[in-house]
Structures are given as structure tokens and as C-alpha cells.
């Protein structure tokens, strides 16, 4: 099956001659890669990639408790039942997101002969992706794999496959001057860029609807666009790849579980006893989850350098320079579901979440040794940095493009 990826034979001793500066950079890069591999080997030898079954037994049990308490609270009349039920349901979705993230990175599957146990991993992904959250897990894995390959890389007008779909938020949000420039001739885009520092948090509250929509489009093959966003998702090459990614029984299983998700959510919100009460619970829970889920994932990368597809640095520097850790207390660590160690995760994506705190100090020292900036901020300070970054992009945009 690898034949389709064959592009030619490598002839030794033949290639472009490197300048003195390029040779020095290559030597530095080779040293970094060797040191990274050595560090990874030490982590493996020290058991950092071994799964703690008790930790995930606790996570599964706590998820069951969250959704059960949400259903009980939904039956309590009045605003207290509404707010508590919606908050617990939103937290259930958010924490299911972190669990699905761990599962789809093969963190819960022991490796044998360099391969993860595929059946339990697939089953758990479907449970915490499609059934629990209403997202197509195949759609999410396709999107997330591209994010890890090229975080904060923008496709521009080329529709390149080498682009991060997580920053593909035009015309609603522009994360770089070049992204903003794409909206220079659009009245709607100019309006949204002008208010983006104010619209950022409200957009997080409704962002979950976009994921629900795109998951349904992917699983049911509805429409030929990428949802409400434009830009890199318009690639014809990417559309072909995605079409072949989910077929046959796999597609039908995902479709059935997405329907089951909306069925159990409908049953839960119906506990309010009235149409308006059920709608209030549903939309409030969506807002809670959106703010807490996408607020954390956004903080992990947004407000940091954005590279064009043909101008990105080498893989390792790209991973670290575009990623931000979140500092905080025990509650922040629980809330962020392991993504408070975003830099560490991007360097070692298959390391189980529970091993990241112990690995953190070694990774910080590793980055310092190789003179790579390690980004870290508190939950609120980091969010303020993101908002200020959006404001700076908008200011520069209207300075460059004052009129239509």
C-alpha cells in the first residue's frame, strides 16, 4: 500500500550544494533531532509512555458521574436546576473532548510491535467522540492530524494541504496580517475583523455548533464546502483525501452514533419539562462547553506566530514556537485536560496525559539547552494576550487597508 507514495530513488552524493550558513543550520538541526530522540528514548526507558489504567478508570467513572448529575439537575425546577444542569452537561462534553483527544493519540493503547491496539482504541474513540460529543471521530482525526503536522501554518490563497485547519477561521477571526488581508475587499470580513477582539469570546460560546455541523457534513457526506469557514478547507486535494477516509460500514457506524448522540441529548434536555426550558438548557450547555473547550485549545496556539505554508520553519521549531502551556492550580490542570502541557504534548503526542507533569521539567530544560523559546501563561493572562493579539491584527489591517 506504500507504492502510491513512491516518488523516486535517492541517489547518494547528489543534491543541491549548501551554503556555509545552510550547512551550519543543518548541523544545528541534526544535533537537535539527535538530542530529541535521546530524550524520547529516556522517557520510554523510564516508563513515561506506560498507561496508568487506574487513572483512566477514574476518568471514565467521573464522566459517567458528570452526565448522571447533569440529568438529575435538569429535573430540578427553576433557574438553579437550569444553570447547574447546563454547566454539568457542558463540562461532560468538554471533558469527553479531552478523553477523546487522548484516545485518538493512542495514549490509552499499549504498543505491540510499534502498533497500537486498534479495536479498543477505535471503540473508545467512537464512544467519546461520536456518541458522547456528537463529533465524527474520523473527521476530528483528519483535522487534528493536520494540525499536529503544521500548527499555526496558514494556506493563504493556495489551498495548500500543508495548513492548520484550527486557524482556518476567516472571515470571523484573523490571526495574522496575511490572513486579514484576504478579507480586504469583503465588507463582512472587514466588519468582523474590526470587532474581533470583542467577538472572540462570544464566538467560542457558539463554536461547538460549527464542529457539530462539520462532523455531520463529513459523516453524511452533506455538501461540498468546509462549513462556515473559508480558505484551506476549500482544497480539492483535501476533499479527495477526506472522501476516501470514511467509507462503508465505518461510515454507517459513525452516522448511527451521531444520531444516538442527538437522541440522548434530546432526552436529557427534555427533563426540563417544557420546550423553552429544554432549549434554554441545551443552548446554555453548548455555550459552557464552547467557552471552556475552545478557550483552552485556542490558548494553546492562538496569539503566537502564524507562518505561511511556504515560509514555515523546521518541524521541531514549528511545534514549540507556535504552542503555549497554561500554568495554574489543580483546578486549572483538571479543566484543561492535559492541554495545559501543550508544548510537551506536541513534542510527545503519544505520551499519556498523566505522565506529562513529570516530563514537563525535563522538556523545559531540553528547550532551554537548545535555545528554543518555551511559551507559558496563566489561564486569564493568556486569554488576554490572545485578545490583545486580535486587536493588534485589526489595527494593522485597517492601517494597511483603510477603505474598500
N, C-alpha and C positions, 0 to 999 in steps of 0.2 A: 504493500500500500504506500510505501515511501516513493515509489517510482514517479508519481505525479509531481514530486517536489524536486526532482533532479534538474539541475541547471548546468552541469558540466563537471569536468575533472579538473582538479587543482594541479597545476604544473609547478613543481618546486623550483625555486630560484628565479621565477619570472614574476614581475609585478612592477608597480609604479615605484620609482625611486623616491625615498622620503627625504625631506629637507632636514637640516640639523634640529630645528625646533620640533618637527613632527616625530623624529626619532626619540627625542627626549620625552615628549608626551606619551609616546607608545611605551617607552621603558617604564615611565611612571604608572601607566595604566596596567602593564603586565605585573608590576610589583603589587599593585592594589588587588588585582584579581587573585594572585597567589596568596596574599595575606587573608583575603576574604575566604578562600577555600580552606585555608588552615584554620581560621576561626570556626567555620562551619563544621569542620572535622572534629574540633574540640567540643563543640556543642553536642554533636552526635555521640561522641565518646562519653560525655558527662551526663547523658540521658535527657537532654533538653527536648528531644523530639519524641520522647516516650509519652504515651497517653495516660493521664490520670483518670481512670474510669469513675472513681468516686466523685470527682469534680463535675463531670458531665451528668452523672446520676442526679446530683444536686440541681444542676441547671434544668434538666428535664422536669424534675419534680416541682421546681419553683415556677416553671412555665405553666404546668397544669394548675398550680395553685392560683396563679395570676388570672387565668381565664375563668376559673371557677368562681373566684371572688368577684370578678367583673360581672358575671351572670347574676350572682346573688345581689350585688349592689344595684344592678339595673332594675331589680324588682322593688327596691325601696322608693316609695313615692317622694316627690318634692325635689328641690334643687340639689340636696346632699347626695341622694342616690344617683342623680344625673351626673354630677361632677365626678364623684368617686368612681362610678361605673365606667365613664368615658376615660378617665385617667388610667384606670387599671387595664382597660381594653387597649388603649394606646400604648401603654408600657408592654403589654403582652406582644403586640405586633413589633414594637421596637426591639425587644429582647429576642424575639424569634428571628429578627433580621440578623442579629449578631451570631446566633446559633447557626443559622443557615450559612452565614459567611464562613464560620469555622468548618462546617461540614463540606462546603464546596471547595475549600482549600485542602481537603483531605486531612485535616488536623485530627479527626476522630477515627481515622482508619490506620491501623498498624501497617507498615510497609513490608511486603514479602517479595524478594527478587525485584526490588525497585518499583513495584506496582502496588497501588492501594487496593484494598478490598472493595471492589466496585459495587456489588449488590447492596450491602448495608449502607454504603455511602450514598448511593442513588436513592434508596428508600428514604433515608433520613432527610436528604435534600428535598424530596417531593413533599414530605410531611411538613417541614418547617418553611419551605418556600411556597409551593402552590396551595397546600391545604391551610396552613396557619396564616399566611400573609396575603394570599391571592396574587402572587407574582409567579410568572413562568420561570422555573429554575433554570431551564435551558436558555431562555432569553437573558437572565441575570448572569449566568456563567459566561456567555458570549461577550456580554458588555464588560463584565468585571475582568476577564482575562485581558481584554484590550486595554483596560485602564491600568492594570499592573504592568503591561508591556511598555506603555508610553504615558505615564501620568503627567497631566498638565501639558500635553502636546496638542496643539491646535492644527486642524487640517487646512485652514484657510479656505480658499475657493476651489482647491484641487479635489476635494472629496477623498483625500488620502485615507487608506486603511490604517496608516500609522498616525492615529489620532485618538485622543482620550474622549470617550463619549460622556464622561462625567462632567466635562466643562462645555459640552455642546448645548449651551443654554441661551444662545441668541434666538429670537430678538429680546428675550426677557432680561438677561443679565450678560454683561460683557466683562470678562476677566483680564483682558489685555487691550492695549491700544489698537492692535490689528484686528481683534475681534470686533471692537466697537466700530472701526472704520467700515466694516461690512454693512453696517446699518446707516451709513451717512446719507443715503438717498431715500430712506424709508421714514415716513412720518411717524409710524407706530414705533419703530425701533428707536428713533430719536427721543420720543416721549418716554419710553421705558428706560433708556439709558439715563435720561435726566432725573428720573426718580428712583434709580436702582438702590441707592443707599437706604431709602425708606421702604421700598417694596421687598427687599431681601428677606426679612423675617416673615412677613405675610406670605410670600411665595413658598417658603419652607412648609408652612402650615397646609398648603394645598398640593405640595409636590408629590405626595403619595398617590393622588389621583392620576398623575402622569404615569407613574410606574404601573398602576393597575391597568391603565389604558394600553400601554405599550406591551405589557405581558399578554393581554388578551389578543392584541394585534398579532403578536408573534406566534402564540399557540394556535389561534384560529385562522391565521393567515388572512387577516382582515386588512384591506387597504394596502397601498404600496408606499406609504410615507413613514417617517420616523416619529410620528406623534406631533406634538405642538411645537417641537423644535426644528430648526433648520440646520444646514451645514454638513458635518461629516456623516450624519446618518443618511444622507442622500446618495452615497456611493453605490453605484451599480454593482461593483465588485463585491462589496459587503453584503448587499441584498442576496446575491447568489450564494455566498457562503452561509448566510443565515437560513436560507430556504432549505439547504441540504442538512442543516444542523439538527432539525427536529422533524422526523417523518414516522409514518406507520403507527404501530402500537404505542410508541413513546409519545407521539403527538396526542393520540386519543386519551392516554392516561393523564397527561397534563391537562387536557381540556376538562376531563371529568373531575379532577381535583380542584380546578379553578371554579367550576360550578358548585362543588361541595363547599368550598370556602365561602362563597357568597350566600349559600343556603344557611350555614351555621351562624354567620354574622347576622343575617336577617332574623333568625330565630332568637338570637341573643338580644338584639335591639328591640324586638317585639315585646320583650319583658316589661318595657315601659308602660304598655297598656293602651297607648294611643299613637296615632300616626305622627303627630307633631313631636311627642315625647321620644319616639323611636328615631325620627330624623335628627332631633337635637343630639341624642346620644351618639348616633353614627357620625355626624359631621364634627362633633367635638372630639371624639376619639381619633378621627382622621387628623385633625389639627394637632392634637397632643403628640401623636406618633410622628407626624411630619416634622414638627419642630424639633423633637428630641432625636429622631433618627438622622434626618438630613442636616440638622445643626451640627451633629458630631462629625458626619462624613465630610461635610463642607469645610469644617475647621481643620480637618486633616490635610487639606491641599489648597483650598482657595485663599487668595491673598498672597500667594507665593509665586515665584517666576512661572510664566507661561511661555513655552517655546513653540515656534513654528515647526512643522513636520520636517522641513529640510534644514533646520538650524539647531536641532536638539543636541545636547552633549552626550557623552558615552553613557551606557546603560546605568552604571552604578551611581554616577554623579546625578543623573536624572532622578533616580529613586530617592536620594537623600535631599537634594536641593528643592524638590517640589513637595516635600512632605513635612508635616508638623505634628509633634507629640502634644498631648494635653496633660498638664500637671494638675494635681488636686488631691482631695482626701479620698477615703474609702468609698464614699457615695459616688463621687465622680468616676472612680475606677469601675464600679458596678454599672453605672449609667452608660459608660462609653463602650462596654463590652469587649475590651481588648484593643479597641482602636485608639485608646489614649497612647498606646505604643505604636503609632502609625509608622514611624521611621523603621523601627525594629521589625515590624510586620512586613514592610515592603522589602527589606533585605532578606528576611527568612519567612516567607509566606506560609510554609507548611509547619512551622513551629506552633504547637498547641498554645492556646491563649494563656493557660495557667503557667507556662514557662517563661513568658515574656518579662515579667518583673525581675526575675533572677538574671535573665540575659541582658537586661537593659544597661547595667553599669559597664559590662564588657563592651557593648556596642558603642556606647558613648565614648569610651576610651579608644576604641578602634577608629572611630571617625576623627577624634582629636589627633591621633597619631598620624593620620593621613591628611590632616588639614582640610577636612570637609565640614562645612558649617552644619550644625545639628539644630534644627528649629524646634522650639518648645514654647508653649504659652499656657496660661490658665484658661479655663473654660470661658470666662467672661471677657478677659483681656484679649484672648484670641479672636473671639467673635467681634469685638470692637475693631481689631486690626482688619478683619475681613470687610467690615462695613466701611472703614476709612479707605481701604484699597478701592472699593467700588466707587466711592466718592471721588478719589483721585483720577480714576479712569474716566469718569463722566466729565470732570473738569477739563482734563486734557482733550477729550473728544470734542467738546464744544469750542475749545480754543482753536483746534485744528479745523473743525467743520462748523463754523458759526451759523451758516444758513444752508437751506436745501439747495 
